[in-house]
Amino acid sequence: MAIERAIILALVASSLISMACAIPGSATFYTVYVPSACYGFEEQGTMIAAANSALFNNGAACGRSYRVRCTGRTNDGVLNPCRNGEITVRIVDRCPGCGADQLDLSQEAFSMIADPNAGRILIDYNPV
């Protein structure tokens, strides 16, 4: 019984630490996935993202996965853009126009966590 409690406590603590370490930022979306900076013309599915230049780090981020959650709006166009839940995306490209802590999600990934009509949302993201 004590071991079960210890395991449950460890799981709860790790999830709290994970959320506490989340990086606040923003997200946009894109629709043309190939070619990509990481994989050229090789298709990588649709749960993907392009990283800002700092995160991309000359390709070091290629293949890394991030959990992304919508936290709010960035404009008055869509007052409640967030949809429930979080997604996991894999970095496959570089977003040279992205600002610091910005991810450019695939349209499919963006649509799972927010209304695409918003165009840009606030997010929290962290490595998986």
C-alpha atoms as a printed R data frame, in Angstrom:
    type eleno elety resid chain resno       x      y       z
1   ATOM     1    CA   MET     A     1   0.000  0.000   0.000
2   ATOM     2    CA   ALA     A     2   2.838  2.418   0.849
3   ATOM     3    CA   ILE     A     3   4.545  1.689  -2.478
4   ATOM     4    CA   GLU     A     4   1.336  2.462  -4.399
5   ATOM     5    CA   ARG     A     5   0.984  5.782  -2.580
6   ATOM     6    CA   ALA     A     6   4.607  6.646  -3.313
7   ATOM     7    CA   ILE     A     7   4.121  5.895  -7.015
8   ATOM     8    CA   ILE     A     8   0.947  7.989  -7.179
9   ATOM     9    CA   LEU     A     9   2.668 10.853  -5.367
10  ATOM    10    CA   ALA     A    10   5.615 10.688  -7.783
11  ATOM    11    CA   LEU     A    11   3.281 10.794 -10.798
12  ATOM    12    CA   VAL     A    12   1.381 13.787  -9.431
13  ATOM    13    CA   ALA     A    13   4.617 15.612  -8.600
14  ATOM    14    CA   SER     A    14   6.082 14.992 -12.058
15  ATOM    15    CA   SER     A    15   2.977 16.370 -13.778
16  ATOM    16    CA   LEU     A    16   3.081 19.494 -11.593
17  ATOM    17    CA   ILE     A    17   6.776 20.014 -12.317
18  ATOM    18    CA   SER     A    18   6.115 19.556 -16.028
19  ATOM    19    CA   MET     A    19   3.475 22.321 -16.046
20  ATOM    20    CA   ALA     A    20   5.625 24.596 -13.877
21  ATOM    21    CA   CYS     A    21   8.461 24.341 -16.427
22  ATOM    22    CA   ALA     A    22   6.243 25.204 -19.400
23  ATOM    23    CA   ILE     A    23   7.496 27.973 -21.672
24  ATOM    24    CA   PRO     A    24   4.987 30.763 -22.320
25  ATOM    25    CA   GLY     A    25   4.830 31.883 -25.919
26  ATOM    26    CA   SER     A    26   2.612 32.250 -28.941
27  ATOM    27    CA   ALA     A    27   1.623 30.106 -31.898
28  ATOM    28    CA   THR     A    28   0.579 30.647 -35.477
29  ATOM    29    CA   PHE     A    29  -0.011 28.053 -38.182
30  ATOM    30    CA   TYR     A    30   1.211 27.175 -41.651
31  ATOM    31    CA   THR     A    31  -0.119 24.944 -44.430
32  ATOM    32    CA   VAL     A    32   2.793 23.899 -46.697
33  ATOM    33    CA   TYR     A    33   4.779 21.175 -44.950
34  ATOM    34    CA   VAL     A    34   7.322 20.097 -47.555
35  ATOM    35    CA   PRO     A    35  10.062 20.784 -48.093
36  ATOM    36    CA   SER     A    36  11.109 21.222 -44.472
37  ATOM    37    CA   ALA     A    37  14.432 22.337 -43.038
38  ATOM    38    CA   CYS     A    38  14.837 19.036 -41.179
39  ATOM    39    CA   TYR     A    39  13.547 16.403 -43.606
40  ATOM    40    CA   GLY     A    40  13.537 17.957 -47.074
41  ATOM    41    CA   PHE     A    41  10.728 16.478 -49.178
42  ATOM    42    CA   GLU     A    42  10.036 13.565 -46.806
43  ATOM    43    CA   GLU     A    43   6.479 13.742 -45.419
44  ATOM    44    CA   GLN     A    44   6.307 13.894 -41.615
45  ATOM    45    CA   GLY     A    45   2.556 13.803 -41.016
46  ATOM    46    CA   THR     A    46   0.479 16.685 -39.721
47  ATOM    47    CA   MET     A    47   1.182 16.884 -35.979
48  ATOM    48    CA   ILE     A    48   4.250 19.002 -36.679
49  ATOM    49    CA   ALA     A    49   5.683 22.448 -36.025
50  ATOM    50    CA   ALA     A    50   8.335 24.880 -37.154
51  ATOM    51    CA   ALA     A    51  10.540 26.307 -34.405
52  ATOM    52    CA   ASN     A    52  11.762 29.855 -33.945
53  ATOM    53    CA   SER     A    53  15.434 30.320 -34.812
54  ATOM    54    CA   ALA     A    54  16.698 30.082 -31.215
55  ATOM    55    CA   LEU     A    55  14.777 26.875 -30.487
56  ATOM    56    CA   PHE     A    56  15.686 25.436 -33.902
57  ATOM    57    CA   ASN     A    57  19.364 25.914 -32.958
58  ATOM    58    CA   ASN     A    58  20.858 25.081 -36.369
59  ATOM    59    CA   GLY     A    59  18.790 21.904 -36.615
60  ATOM    60    CA   ALA     A    60  19.372 20.579 -33.097
61  ATOM    61    CA   ALA     A    61  15.589 20.693 -32.484
62  ATOM    62    CA   CYS     A    62  14.761 18.482 -35.486
63  ATOM    63    CA   GLY     A    63  12.669 15.524 -34.329
64  ATOM    64    CA   ARG     A    64  12.119 16.814 -30.797
65  ATOM    65    CA   SER     A    65   8.562 16.701 -29.491
66  ATOM    66    CA   TYR     A    66   6.728 19.374 -27.515
67  ATOM    67    CA   ARG     A    67   3.440 19.421 -25.649
68  ATOM    68    CA   VAL     A    68   1.485 22.545 -26.544
69  ATOM    69    CA   ARG     A    69  -1.557 24.031 -24.801
70  ATOM    70    CA   CYS     A    70  -3.535 27.132 -25.775
71  ATOM    71    CA   THR     A    71  -3.713 29.641 -22.922
72  ATOM    72    CA   GLY     A    72  -5.462 32.626 -24.482
73  ATOM    73    CA   ARG     A    73  -5.989 35.110 -27.249
74  ATOM    74    CA   THR     A    74  -3.610 37.651 -28.733
75  ATOM    75    CA   ASN     A    75  -6.191 39.827 -30.502
76  ATOM    76    CA   ASP     A    76  -9.801 40.938 -30.308
77  ATOM    77    CA   GLY     A    77 -10.873 38.999 -33.408
78  ATOM    78    CA   VAL     A    78 -11.706 35.746 -31.604
79  ATOM    79    CA   LEU     A    79 -12.406 36.314 -27.924
80  ATOM    80    CA   ASN     A    80 -12.233 32.654 -26.810
81  ATOM    81    CA   PRO     A    81  -9.962 30.860 -29.277
82  ATOM    82    CA   CYS     A    82  -8.822 27.990 -27.038
83  ATOM    83    CA   ARG     A    83 -10.197 24.509 -27.271
84  ATOM    84    CA   ASN     A    84  -9.703 22.056 -24.434
85  ATOM    85    CA   GLY     A    85  -6.671 19.852 -24.180
86  ATOM    86    CA   GLU     A    86  -3.130 19.817 -25.352
87  ATOM    87    CA   ILE     A    87  -1.332 18.329 -28.311
88  ATOM    88    CA   THR     A    88   2.092 16.904 -28.983
89  ATOM    89    CA   VAL     A    89   3.934 18.120 -32.059
90  ATOM    90    CA   ARG     A    90   7.313 17.243 -33.528
91  ATOM    91    CA   ILE     A    91   9.711 19.903 -34.821
92  ATOM    92    CA   VAL     A    92  10.312 19.399 -38.543
93  ATOM    93    CA   ASP     A    93  11.098 22.892 -39.762
94  ATOM    94    CA   ARG     A    94  12.520 26.307 -38.936
95  ATOM    95    CA   CYS     A    95  10.341 29.418 -38.813
96  ATOM    96    CA   PRO     A    96  12.695 32.290 -39.696
97  ATOM    97    CA   GLY     A    97   9.937 34.886 -39.198
98  ATOM    98    CA   CYS     A    98   8.897 33.632 -35.773
99  ATOM    99    CA   GLY     A    99   9.651 35.636 -32.687
100 ATOM   100    CA   ALA     A   100  11.228 34.319 -29.503
101 ATOM   101    CA   ASP     A   101   9.173 31.531 -27.882
102 ATOM   102    CA   GLN     A   102   6.887 31.302 -30.923
103 ATOM   103    CA   LEU     A   103   5.958 28.047 -32.630
104 ATOM   104    CA   ASP     A   104   4.433 27.802 -36.084
105 ATOM   105    CA   LEU     A   105   2.112 24.799 -35.863
106 ATOM   106    CA   SER     A   106   0.655 22.828 -38.737
107 ATOM   107    CA   GLN     A   107  -2.903 23.951 -39.447
108 ATOM   108    CA   GLU     A   108  -4.188 20.576 -38.231
109 ATOM   109    CA   ALA     A   109  -2.325 20.845 -34.917
110 ATOM   110    CA   PHE     A   110  -3.409 24.462 -34.369
111 ATOM   111    CA   SER     A   111  -7.037 23.531 -35.089
112 ATOM   112    CA   MET     A   112  -6.996 20.889 -32.366
113 ATOM   113    CA   ILE     A   113  -6.217 23.434 -29.626
114 ATOM   114    CA   ALA     A   114  -7.670 26.664 -31.025
115 ATOM   115    CA   ASP     A   115  -9.994 28.271 -33.523
116 ATOM   116    CA   PRO     A   116  -7.915 28.861 -36.696
117 ATOM   117    CA   ASN     A   117  -9.778 32.157 -37.245
118 ATOM   118    CA   ALA     A   118  -7.717 33.555 -34.347
119 ATOM   119    CA   GLY     A   119  -4.543 33.288 -36.435
120 ATOM   120    CA   ARG     A   120  -2.283 33.697 -33.392
121 ATOM   121    CA   ILE     A   121  -2.774 32.428 -29.848
122 ATOM   122    CA   LEU     A   122  -0.948 32.418 -26.548
123 ATOM   123    CA   ILE     A   123   0.464 29.028 -25.576
124 ATOM   124    CA   ASP     A   124   2.478 27.141 -23.020
125 ATOM   125    CA   TYR     A   125   4.803 24.470 -24.381
126 ATOM   126    CA   ASN     A   126   7.369 22.113 -22.973
127 ATOM   127    CA   PRO     A   127   9.554 19.266 -24.215
128 ATOM   128    CA   VAL     A   128   8.163 15.777 -23.995
